[in-house]
């Protein structure tokens, strides 16, 4: 639906797994958290998708994605460790600010 590469999809899933250990989105809907992870992954993988593009397939509003992303962005240094970024070849310069 979103046309993301397999690599971007893997990073999205990895972010969701890592996010649960940090707890930055504790209490948020799993759909909101997943959508925020997709948003972040799409950008660091240079396949940017807007919250509006992600909203319908994810079943949440674009505003919900933006709100969840703020929490994820705040924990970015814990989630996107230097080693992980290097191993996956992520470009943090492409990461939108919250």
MMTF fields as JSON, N, C-alpha, C and O atoms, coordinates in Angstrom:
{
  "mmtfVersion": "1.0.0",
  "mmtfProducer": "UNKNOWN",
  "numBonds": 391,
  "numAtoms": 392,
  "numGroups": 98,
  "numChains": 1,
  "numModels": 1,
  "chainsPerModel": [1],
  "groupsPerChain": [98],
  "chainIdList": ["A"],
  "bondAtomList": [4, 2, 8, 6, 12, 10, 16, 14, 20, 18, 24, 22, 28, 26, 32, 30, 36, 34, 40, 38, 44, 42, 48, 46, 52, 50, 56, 54, 60, 58, 64, 62, 68, 66, 72, 70, 76, 74, 80, 78, 84, 82, 88, 86, 92, 90, 96, 94, 100, 98, 104, 102, 108, 106, 112, 110, 116, 114, 120, 118, 124, 122, 128, 126, 132, 130, 136, 134, 140, 138, 144, 142, 148, 146, 152, 150, 156, 154, 160, 158, 164, 162, 168, 166, 172, 170, 176, 174, 180, 178, 184, 182, 188, 186, 192, 190, 196, 194, 200, 198, 204, 202, 208, 206, 212, 210, 216, 214, 220, 218, 224, 222, 228, 226, 232, 230, 236, 234, 240, 238, 244, 242, 248, 246, 252, 250, 256, 254, 260, 258, 264, 262, 268, 266, 272, 270, 276, 274, 280, 278, 284, 282, 288, 286, 292, 290, 296, 294, 300, 298, 304, 302, 308, 306, 312, 310, 316, 314, 320, 318, 324, 322, 328, 326, 332, 330, 336, 334, 340, 338, 344, 342, 348, 346, 352, 350, 356, 354, 360, 358, 364, 362, 368, 366, 372, 370, 376, 374, 380, 378, 384, 382, 388, 386],
  "bondOrderList": [1, 1, 1, 1, 1, 1, 1, 1, 1, 1, 1, 1, 1, 1, 1, 1, 1, 1, 1, 1, 1, 1, 1, 1, 1, 1, 1, 1, 1, 1, 1, 1, 1, 1, 1, 1, 1, 1, 1, 1, 1, 1, 1, 1, 1, 1, 1, 1, 1, 1, 1, 1, 1, 1, 1, 1, 1, 1, 1, 1, 1, 1, 1, 1, 1, 1, 1, 1, 1, 1, 1, 1, 1, 1, 1, 1, 1, 1, 1, 1, 1, 1, 1, 1, 1, 1, 1, 1, 1, 1, 1, 1, 1, 1, 1, 1, 1],
  "groupList": [{"groupName": "UNK", "atomNameList": ["N", "CA", "C", "O"], "elementList": ["N", "C", "C", "O"], "formalChargeList": [0, 0, 0, 0], "bondAtomList": [1, 0, 2, 1, 3, 2], "bondOrderList": [1, 1, 2], "singleLetterCode": "X", "chemCompType": "L-PEPTIDE LINKING"}],
  "groupTypeList": [0, 0, 0, 0, 0, 0, 0, 0, 0, 0, 0, 0, 0, 0, 0, 0, 0, 0, 0, 0, 0, 0, 0, 0, 0, 0, 0, 0, 0, 0, 0, 0, 0, 0, 0, 0, 0, 0, 0, 0, 0, 0, 0, 0, 0, 0, 0, 0, 0, 0, 0, 0, 0, 0, 0, 0, 0, 0, 0, 0, 0, 0, 0, 0, 0, 0, 0, 0, 0, 0, 0, 0, 0, 0, 0, 0, 0, 0, 0, 0, 0, 0, 0, 0, 0, 0, 0, 0, 0, 0, 0, 0, 0, 0, 0, 0, 0, 0],
  "groupIdList": [1, 2, 3, 4, 5, 6, 7, 8, 9, 10, 11, 12, 13, 14, 15, 16, 17, 18, 19, 20, 21, 22, 23, 24, 25, 26, 27, 28, 29, 30, 31, 32, 33, 34, 35, 36, 37, 38, 39, 40, 41, 42, 43, 44, 45, 46, 47, 48, 49, 50, 51, 52, 53, 54, 55, 56, 57, 58, 59, 60, 61, 62, 63, 64, 65, 66, 67, 68, 69, 70, 71, 72, 73, 74, 75, 76, 77, 78, 79, 80, 81, 82, 83, 84, 85, 86, 87, 88, 89, 90, 91, 92, 93, 94, 95, 96, 97, 98],
  "secStructList": [7, 7, 7, 7, 7, 2, 2, 2, 2, 2, 2, 2, 2, 2, 2, 2, 2, 2, 2, 2, 2, 2, 6, 6, 6, 6, 6, 1, 7, 2, 2, 2, 2, 2, 2, 2, 2, 2, 2, 2, 2, 2, 2, 2, 6, 6, 7, 7, 7, 7, 2, 2, 2, 2, 2, 2, 2, 2, 6, 1, 7, 2, 2, 2, 2, 2, 2, 2, 2, 2, 2, 2, 2, 2, 6, 2, 2, 2, 2, 1, 7, 2, 2, 2, 2, 2, 2, 2, 6, 7, 7, 4, 4, 4, 7, 7, 7, 7],
  "xCoordList": [0.81, 0.0, 0.851, 0.554, 1.893, 2.737, 3.91, 4.553, 4.194, 5.291, 6.671, 7.621, 6.794, 8.1, 8.903, 8.34, 10.202, 11.078, 11.043, 10.584, 11.537, 11.629, 12.521, 12.231, 13.607, 14.532, 13.837, 14.036, 13.03, 12.302, 11.269, 11.038, 10.654, 9.687, 10.377, 9.853, 11.544, 12.309, 12.675, 12.563, 13.11, 13.463, 12.229, 12.329, 11.075, 9.83, 9.54, 9.207, 9.669, 9.427, 10.475, 10.149, 11.731, 12.794, 12.505, 12.668, 12.078, 11.769, 10.644, 10.692, 9.635, 8.523, 9.021, 8.616, 9.899, 10.474, 11.307, 11.188, 12.138, 13.002, 12.186, 12.531, 11.123, 10.274, 9.66, 9.486, 9.336, 8.709, 9.682, 9.258, 10.976, 11.955, 12.214, 12.627, 11.974, 12.183, 10.927, 11.006, 9.779, 8.523, 8.113, 7.296, 8.668, 8.359, 6.902, 6.369, 6.272, 4.873, 3.964, 2.894, 4.382, 3.577, 2.204, 2.084, 1.186, -0.176, -0.798, -1.993, -0.023, -0.545, -1.099, -0.703, -2.01, -2.556, -1.434, -0.561, -1.446, -0.435, -0.459, 0.584, -1.639, -1.732, -1.032, -0.343, -1.204, -0.541, 0.966, 1.701, 1.419, 2.852, 3.435, 4.5, 2.744, 3.22, 3.291, 4.253, 2.284, 2.267, 3.421, 4.04, 3.712, 4.838, 6.162, 7.066, 6.278, 7.492, 7.656, 8.767, 6.566, 6.609, 7.045, 7.865, 6.492, 6.848, 8.344, 9.016, 8.864, 10.286, 11.144, 12.105, 10.805, 11.59, 11.601, 12.636, 10.467, 10.412, 11.38, 11.97, 11.539, 12.441, 13.91, 14.72, 14.265, 15.679, 16.152, 17.354, 15.208, 15.55, 15.449, 15.558, 15.243, 15.157, 14.014, 14.128, 12.902, 11.677, 10.523, 9.537, 10.637, 9.714, 8.239, 7.853, 7.449, 5.991, 5.456, 6.003, 4.406, 3.796, 2.839, 2.386, 2.532, 1.528, 0.205, -0.488, -0.134, -1.391, -1.362, -2.373, -0.211, -0.091, -0.186, -0.72, 0.323, 0.35, -0.985, -1.358, -1.696, -2.904, -3.959, -4.407, -4.354, -5.445, -5.079, -5.837, -3.941, -3.603, -3.414, -3.679, -2.957, -2.722, -3.998, -4.05, -5.012, -6.273, -6.27, -7.018, -5.422, -5.363, -5.319, -5.089, -5.54, -5.495, -4.054, -3.166, -3.838, -2.488, -2.069, -0.884, -3.009, -2.704, -2.246, -1.364, -2.841, -2.446, -1.016, -0.24, -0.675, 0.69, 1.675, 2.731, 1.335, 2.22, 2.446, 3.567, 1.371, 1.482, 2.349, 3.229, 2.106, 2.894, 4.355, 5.264, 4.572, 5.941, 6.711, 7.921, 6.042, 6.717, 7.362, 8.49, 6.65, 7.185, 8.336, 9.357, 8.15, 9.185, 10.439, 11.558, 10.246, 11.369, 12.137, 13.366, 11.419, 12.059, 12.976, 13.953, 12.665, 13.466, 14.39, 14.93, 14.568, 15.317, 16.737, 17.215, 17.411, 18.792, 18.856, 19.851, 17.8, 17.74, 17.337, 17.818, 16.46, 15.938, 16.901, 17.172, 17.406, 18.316, 19.756, 20.394, 20.237, 21.593, 22.609, 22.332, 23.77, 24.836, 25.152, 25.326, 25.224, 25.529, 24.427, 24.714, 23.178, 22.056, 22.047, 21.87, 22.236, 22.245, 23.347, 23.127, 24.516, 25.65, 25.371, 25.609, 24.867, 24.609, 23.539, 23.627, 22.545, 21.441, 21.656, 20.898, 22.684, 22.95, 21.883, 21.52, 21.383, 20.317, 20.886, 22.036, 20.071, 20.473, 19.654, 18.528, 20.22, 19.496, 19.266, 18.405, 20.024, 19.82, 18.452, 17.925, 17.887, 16.574, 15.42, 14.258, 15.733, 14.708, 14.042, 14.716, 12.73, 12.057, 11.992, 11.854, 12.092, 11.963, 10.499, 9.599, 10.286, 8.91, 8.246, 7.089],
  "yCoordList": [-1.202, 0.0, 1.264, 2.22, 1.264, 2.453, 2.404, 3.426, 1.249, 1.123, 1.226, 1.636, 0.86, 0.887, -0.354, -1.422, -0.201, -1.332, -2.332, -2.022, -3.528, -4.533, -4.037, -4.268, -3.356, -2.841, -1.831, -1.85, -0.956, 0.039, -0.641, -0.214, -1.694, -2.446, -3.111, -3.103, -3.682, -4.315, -3.282, -3.555, -2.107, -1.053, -0.627, -0.371, -0.546, -0.198, -1.19, -0.799, -2.462, -3.514, -3.439, -3.564, -3.234, -3.087, -1.924, -2.05, -0.797, 0.372, 0.062, 0.466, -0.654, -1.025, -1.911, -1.733, -2.864, -3.728, -2.92, -3.102, -2.04, -1.224, -0.253, 0.014, 0.264, 1.226, 0.609, 1.295, -0.667, -1.304, -1.417, -1.428, -1.501, -1.582, -0.218, -0.128, 0.834, 2.191, 2.7, 3.452, 2.295, 2.706, 4.122, 4.706, 4.69, 6.077, 6.27, 7.377, 5.214, 5.32, 4.49, 4.054, 4.274, 3.51, 4.149, 5.364, 3.329, 3.824, 4.263, 4.554, 4.314, 4.689, 3.449, 2.32, 3.685, 2.602, 1.942, 2.635, 0.616, -0.059, 0.423, 0.488, 0.757, 1.272, 2.613, 2.862, 3.475, 4.785, 4.618, 5.273, 3.736, 3.494, 2.919, 3.346, 1.956, 1.35, 2.385, 2.411, 3.229, 4.269, 5.248, 5.669, 5.61, 6.512, 5.848, 6.512, 4.559, 3.825, 3.778, 3.917, 3.585, 3.598, 4.973, 5.084, 6.011, 7.379, 7.61, 8.124, 7.235, 7.424, 6.596, 7.109, 5.336, 4.451, 4.939, 4.895, 5.397, 5.856, 7.009, 7.121, 7.853, 8.998, 8.603, 9.02, 7.818, 7.451, 6.511, 6.361, 5.879, 5.016, 5.761, 5.15, 7.077, 7.924, 7.51, 7.579, 7.077, 6.759, 7.483, 6.851, 8.807, 9.535, 9.418, 9.543, 9.177, 9.165, 10.175, 10.328, 10.85, 11.835, 11.128, 10.017, 11.776, 11.192, 10.941, 9.963, 11.821, 11.66, 10.392, 9.698, 10.088, 8.879, 7.613, 6.599, 7.673, 6.508, 6.318, 5.194, 7.402, 7.387, 6.382, 5.558, 6.44, 5.567, 4.087, 3.316, 3.659, 2.233, 1.778, 0.623, 2.691, 2.332, 2.382, 1.813, 3.049, 3.129, 4.131, 3.986, 5.158, 6.232, 7.568, 7.609, 8.655, 9.971, 10.452, 9.995, 11.377, 11.917, 12.697, 12.727, 13.322, 14.018, 13.063, 13.391, 11.888, 10.861, 10.41, 10.189, 10.274, 9.882, 10.961, 10.652, 12.205, 13.311, 13.325, 13.522, 13.116, 13.103, 11.938, 12.119, 10.753, 9.577, 9.757, 9.342, 10.375, 10.596, 11.52, 11.358, 12.474, 13.372, 12.569, 12.853, 11.575, 10.722, 9.857, 9.688, 9.323, 8.488, 9.315, 8.867, 10.504, 11.4, 11.766, 11.846, 11.983, 12.33, 11.208, 11.465, 9.977, 8.821, 8.315, 7.213, 9.113, 8.657, 8.181, 7.235, 8.811, 8.41, 7.047, 6.333, 6.685, 5.358, 4.301, 3.169, 4.673, 3.73, 3.565, 2.448, 4.674, 4.657, 4.79, 5.832, 3.725, 3.756, 3.912, 3.597, 4.398, 4.615, 3.33, 3.342, 2.228, 0.936, 0.519, 0.07, 0.665, 0.291, 1.142, 0.622, 2.441, 3.363, 2.967, 2.936, 2.669, 2.281, 0.952, 0.828, -0.04, -1.362, -1.339, -2.083, -0.501, -0.437, 0.621, 0.685, 1.449, 2.498, 3.58, 4.085, 3.935, 4.933, 6.34, 6.592, 7.245, 8.64, 9.489, 9.877, 9.774, 10.542, 11.99, 12.665, 12.471, 13.841, 13.985, 15.092, 12.881, 12.895, 12.84, 12.964, 12.655, 12.519, 13.868, 14.819, 13.964, 15.239, 15.507, 14.581, 16.76, 17.099, 16.978, 17.003, 16.847, 16.675, 18.011, 18.066],
  "zCoordList": [0.0, 0.0, 0.0, -0.716, 0.792, 0.879, -0.087, -0.33, -0.632, -1.579, -0.958, -1.625, 0.306, 0.965, 0.584, 0.344, 0.531, 0.24, 1.396, 2.495, 1.12, 2.188, 3.312, 4.485, 2.96, 3.978, 4.883, 6.098, 4.308, 5.109, 6.0, 7.131, 5.49, 6.285, 7.473, 8.587, 7.234, 8.315, 9.373, 10.568, 8.948, 9.903, 10.694, 11.894, 10.048, 10.755, 11.874, 12.992, 11.565, 12.56, 13.673, 14.854, 13.285, 14.288, 15.231, 16.444, 14.676, 15.503, 16.48, 17.641, 16.007, 16.886, 18.028, 19.177, 17.712, 18.752, 19.741, 20.952, 19.231, 20.083, 20.93, 22.081, 20.369, 21.068, 22.327, 23.335, 22.271, 23.434, 24.596, 25.752, 24.314, 25.393, 26.016, 27.172, 25.257, 25.762, 26.451, 27.423, 25.951, 26.562, 26.238, 26.95, 25.17, 24.823, 24.411, 24.498, 23.97, 23.557, 24.455, 24.029, 25.677, 26.629, 26.765, 26.926, 26.701, 26.836, 25.523, 25.476, 24.472, 23.156, 22.466, 22.759, 21.559, 20.754, 19.953, 19.432, 19.85, 19.024, 17.572, 16.92, 17.072, 15.701, 15.566, 14.576, 16.554, 16.546, 16.595, 15.855, 17.473, 17.621, 16.335, 15.889, 15.742, 14.497, 13.382, 12.614, 13.293, 12.257, 12.443, 11.465, 13.683, 13.963, 13.588, 13.082, 13.831, 13.455, 11.936, 11.424, 11.228, 9.763, 9.268, 8.357, 9.874, 9.496, 9.692, 8.798, 10.851, 11.142, 10.185, 9.612, 10.014, 9.153, 7.71, 7.045, 7.23, 5.839, 5.602, 4.527, 6.595, 6.445, 6.558, 5.73, 7.552, 7.71, 6.605, 6.386, 5.911, 4.783, 3.45, 2.387, 3.507, 2.307, 1.381, 0.157, 1.998, 1.271, 1.963, 2.342, 2.13, 3.004, 2.624, 1.462, 3.642, 3.527, 4.528, 5.62, 4.159, 5.054, 6.009, 5.733, 7.135, 8.031, 7.303, 7.581, 6.381, 5.634, 4.774, 4.663, 4.166, 3.346, 4.195, 3.746, 5.398, 6.289, 7.002, 7.339, 7.23, 8.066, 7.617, 8.414, 6.369, 5.926, 6.016, 6.606, 5.451, 5.574, 7.025, 7.357, 7.884, 9.29, 10.123, 11.213, 9.622, 10.354, 11.489, 12.456, 11.372, 12.37, 11.634, 10.425, 12.362, 11.718, 11.59, 12.31, 10.667, 10.512, 11.755, 12.089, 12.438, 13.69, 14.775, 15.569, 14.808, 15.772, 15.503, 16.433, 14.229, 13.864, 14.304, 14.856, 14.066, 14.461, 15.979, 16.45, 16.727, 18.19, 18.659, 19.5, 18.125, 18.512, 18.102, 18.821, 16.951, 16.478, 17.416, 17.574, 18.034, 18.985, 20.112, 20.516, 20.612, 21.678, 21.159, 21.826, 19.969, 19.368, 19.085, 19.337, 18.57, 18.262, 19.53, 19.518, 20.608, 21.884, 22.375, 23.078, 22.007, 22.434, 21.325, 21.419, 20.285, 19.109, 19.418, 18.791, 20.362, 20.66, 21.334, 21.204, 22.053, 22.673, 21.654, 21.697, 20.746, 19.758, 18.584, 18.142, 18.093, 16.948, 17.454, 17.303, 18.047, 18.596, 17.467, 16.309, 17.829, 16.842, 16.083, 14.864, 16.813, 16.191, 15.219, 14.109, 15.628, 14.766, 13.499, 12.397, 13.657, 12.515, 11.535, 10.324, 12.056, 11.211, 10.5, 9.299, 11.24, 10.657, 9.575, 8.598, 9.739, 8.777, 7.697, 6.729, 7.86, 6.876, 6.857, 5.795, 8.036, 8.128, 8.005, 8.363, 7.499, 7.357, 8.322, 8.013, 9.486, 10.499, 10.088, 10.652, 9.113, 8.624, 7.958, 7.85, 7.517, 6.859, 7.855, 7.468, 9.122, 10.158, 10.423, 10.819, 10.211, 10.488, 11.989, 12.788, 12.358, 13.779, 14.184, 13.345, 15.473, 15.972, 16.185, 16.601]
}
